[in-house]
Amino acid sequence: MVHILIVDDDKNICELLELYLADQGYSLTFAHDGSLALDIIKNQDIDLVILDIMLPVINGCGR
């Protein structure tokens, strides 16, 4: 199963992506800021990241 990390601080966007992707059988994990996303990537096997670039704490550009 493909494991996707969705990184976005807009919970409505996350819910919409979950609606479509979970229905297709993807395993999903969510992070709402860049710092949490980095922790997840370090500790879980992630196949694909969908990343918003305007995030709190650490943005999608790494700054």
Buried (B, 14 or more C-beta within 10 A) or exposed (E): EEEBBBBBBEEEEBEEBBEEBEEEEBBBBBBBBBEBBBEBBEEEEBEEBBBBEEBEEBBBEEE
